[in-house]
Amino acid sequence: MLKGHQSWLFENRPVILSTGTVVGPDEAKGPLNEDFDIVHGDLTLGQKTWEKAEKALLEEAAQLALKKAGLTDGQIQFYVGGDLMNQIISNTFAARTLNIPYLGIFGACSTSMEGLALAAQLIDSGAANHVMAGTCSHNCTAEKQFRYPTEYGSQKPPTAQYTVTGAGVAVLGKSGDGPVVTAATIGRIVDMGITDPFNMGAAMAPAAVDTIQTHCRELNREPSYYDLIVTGDLAAVGTSIARELFHKHQFPIEQTTYSDCGLMIFDRETQTVQAGGSGCGCSATVTYGHLLKRMAKGELKRILVVATGALLSPISFQQGESIPCIAHAVSIESGGLYL
């Protein structure tokens, strides 16, 4: 059901039947290491290229989610996914392996919740019985494509963020024991004129604030409705700006706990990650790993996950274009047993 101009209320409450999370060695050194299903000690995963390694991360997470759901790939009607690579090749090649009807999307780092929202809409509308949503990122592929060759070893400013090496996949169904997706707010482009690709937190923060405020307004909810509101990967710089904007707009975010996946996945005191984490795999692994496990333990009953994306390309920022940004919000609530 459409609520307002940008929000969906899922009356049939699609269920997250299972998830799969796979991460690399840096994420294993962070505070959430025990919440991921599989941890790799080698960034290459035994592959010949970083790009092949990223695809392998996603394939592994997808197979794990299928196994935990007790389903085969033939029982999944659609796979919805995307990533940061040109032509979303990590997901496209993984979908080739999975052999599931494929809807490729690009939302940069907002892809995790864009995919989850679309998957929930397919289930809620009756267009599918089971849908898989997933995304991934790899530190070395993102650095090579968007900044400098990985081997170059360039020094980064404090505002820069560290791309997460990881993949997160969720399988949704019409019924079952698990947390339910109750609502989603699809973001709109917000562009404040920032052109620096090393300051994406500042670029994305206004989009996150806009989507959170829109979500609460259109669904007539106070922030306190949620036990936790978490943004995707604003990290230290963007989170600080978001808090300032909430205060300026007199939005009572202090009524609930507010955090950011980019700050949660790494320990900035002991790891060289600059402002914090980023990448498609950031919000995906934190949500499908850490946050849903907290829900399973009863520590959280209602969460709003707001994945943020900087929709730039290597060509656009080299030509001096500003960075269009977006944020998609998904409401997840406890619905039963989840393993």
N, C-alpha and C positions, 0 to 999 in steps of 0.2 A: 504494500500500500504506500502510495506517495504521501509524504507529509511535508507541507510547505513546498519549496522549490527544489531542494537538494537532498532530501532525506527519504529513506525507505524504512518502513516499519514491517518487519517480517512476522506476519500473523501466524504462520505455521512453524515458526521457531526451528530452523534447520539446525541439526546437531553436528558438532565436531566429533566424529567417531574416533579419529586417531590422528596422530601427528608423527612426523619424523624430522629429527634435527641432527645435522652433521656439521662439525666445525673443524678448523685447523689448529695448529699449535699455539698461536698467540691467544686465541679464545680459551684454550685449555688452561692458560696461565691466569685467566681472569677469575673474578669471584663467582661466576655462574657455571664453572666447569662441570660440576656434578649434575647439572640439569639438562645436559645435552646427551642425546642417545649414543652418538659415535664421535670420538675425538681422534683426529689424525695428527701424528707427530711430524709429518712431512708435507710441505706445501705442494709438492708435485703429485702426491697420491699415486706414485709409480707411473705417471703419464709423461709423455714426451714434451708437452707444452702446458703453460699455465691455463690456457683456454680449455684444453682437454681435461685438466684437473677440475676446473669449475663445473664442467658438464658431469663429471663423475660424482662430484658432491651431490648434485641434484638427483641424479639417478639413484644414488644410494639412499637418500632421504625419501624418495618416492617409493622405492621398494619396501623400505622399512615401514612407512605409513600404511601401505597396502597390507603388509603382513600383520600389523597390529590390528587393523580393521577386520581381518579375516576375509578379505576380498581379493579377487584377481583383477588384472587390468581389464579383462573383458566385462567386468561388472561396473566399470566406471564409464559414464556416458561422455563426460567432457573433462579435459584438463585445461585449466586456466593459469597461465604463467608468463613471466617475462624476467628480464635481467638488465644489466647495464651495458652489455656488449652490443656493438653494431649489429643491427638486424636481429637482436635478441637471440644470438646463435646458441648460447648455452641451453636455453629452454627449447629452442627448435630442434636441436640435435638430441636432447634428452627425450623430447616427445616422439622423435623418430624411433628411439629405442623402446619407449613405453607402448607405442602403437595404440594410443588413445586419441579420439577426436580432440583437436587442439585449438584453443583460442589464445593466440599470442597477444600479449599486451605490453605496453611500455609506460611506466609511471616513474621511472628512475627508482629512487629508494622508497617511494610510496607504493611500489608494486605489490608488496605483501598484502596490504589491506584492500587495495583495489581488486586484487584477485579474490580475496576472501569475500568481499562484498558482492562481486559478480557471481561467484559460486553459490552464495546464499540466495541470491535472487533467482538463479536457475532452479534451485531446490524449492524455494518458496512458491514459485509460480507454477510448479508442476512440470517444468520443462526437462527435468532430470530426476533420477532417483539417487544417484551418487555422483558427486563431482569432486575432483581433486584440484587444489589450488597450491601453487608453489613458486618459489623464487630462490635466487642464489646470487652470490658475489664472491670475488676472490681478490685479495689485496693486490696481487701482482698483475692481474689482468686489468684492473681498474686504473692502477697507477700508470701502466704502459699506455693505455688508451687515452686517458684524460689529462695526464700531467707529463711526466718524463719517463724515459725507459727505466725499468726497474734497476738495471745494472748501474745506472748513472749515479744513484745514491745522493740525490740533491737534498740540500737542507730545506726543511719546510717551516713556515711561520707558525706561531702558537695557535693561530686561528684554524689551521688545517685539521682535518679529521683523518682517521685511520680506517681504511676500508676493511670490513669484516670478511674473513674467509669462512663462508658457511652457507648452508642451504636449509630451508625450512619448508615443509610440505604438510598440508592438512587435507584429510578426507572428510567430506560432509555427506550427510544422508538425511532422509525424511524423519527417521526415528532412531532411537537408541539411547544408550546411557552415555552422557557426556555433556559438556558445556554447550549452550545454545547461542546462536547468533540472532540477536533480537532486533537490531537496527543498524543502519549505516547512513553516513552522510558523505556524499560525493563532493569533493572540493572543487573550487574554481581557481583559475590561474591568478596568482598575486605576484606582481613584479615591482620591486622597489628600486630598480635601477642598479643593483649591485652587479659588477662585472668580474669580480675576483673569484676564480674557481677554488681558491684556497680559503674562502670564507663562506662556505655554503650554509653554515648554521645561521648566520645573520640573514642570508637570503631567504631561507625557508621559514624562519620564525613567524613572520606575519601571516603566511599561509596557514600554519598550524593554528594560530590564534583565531583566524577567521573561521576555519572549519569547526573548531571546538565551540565557539560562540554560536555559530549557525546551528550546530547539532542541538545544543541545549535550548535554543530559542524555538526551533521548529518542532521539537519533540516535547516542549514544555517541561524541561527537566532542569533542576538545579545541579551544579557540579557535585553537590553532596549525594546525588543519586548513586554515584559511583564510589567504590572503595579506592579506586586508583584510576587516574587519567594519565596515560603515558604517551609521550610523543615518540616518533620513530627514531630520528637521529639528528636532533638539533645540537647535541653535545653541550659543552660548557658555554660557548659563546651564544648559541641560539637559545638555549634554555634561559639564560639570563635576560636576553632581549624579550623572550616570550613572557616572562614574569613581569617585566616592566610594562609591556603592552596590556597585560591583564589588569594591572594596577591602574594604568591610564584610562582604560575603558570601564573601570569599576566593575570588573567581572570577578565574582567571589570564588576564584580558584582555590583560595586558602581553606574553603570549606571541605575540601577533599585532599587526598594525597596526590601530588603531581610529581612525576619523574620523567626520565628520558632513557630510551633503550641505549643510546650512544654513551650515556654515562654509566649504565649498569653493567655492560658486558666486559669492560676493561677496568683495571685499577690504574688510574692516572698517576698515582703516587709511585708505582713500581714499574709500570710499562710505558714505553716511549710511544704514546699514541696521540700526542699533541692535545687537541681539545676533546678527543673522545672518538667513539666509533661512528661509522657510517656504512653505506652500502645496502643493497637490497637484502642481504643476508642478516643485517643487524636486527631490524624489528621482527623479521620472520623467526629467527632462532630464539630471540629473547621471549617473544610471545608464545610460540609453539613449544618451547622448552620450559623456561623458568616460570612465566606467568601462569600458564595452564597447570603446571604442577602445584603452584601455590593455590590455585582454585581447587584442585583435587584434594588438597589438604584442608580445605575450609578456611584458609587465611584470607581469601578474596572471594566475594560473591558476584560482584559486578565490576567490570573494567571497561574502559573506553580506550582503545588503541588507535592512535592517530599517526599513521605512517606519513612521512614527509618526503617530497621529492624535488630535486633541482633538475629541471628539464633542459639542461644545456647539452651541447655536443662539442667535440674538439674543434669543429669548424666554426661554430657560432661564437665561442669566446675568443678564438683567434681573430675573428672579424670585428671584435669589440661589442658584440651583442650583450645585452644584460641577461640575467638568469631568470627565466620564468619559473615559478615554483607552485607546488600544489600539495595538498594534504587530504587524505581520505581517512574517515573515522569509522570504526566498527565497534559496536557494543556487543560484548560477550558476557553472558550470565550463567551462573551455575544451573545445571539442569539434571544432574544425576552423577552416577559413578563415572570416573574418567581415569584411565590407566595410561 
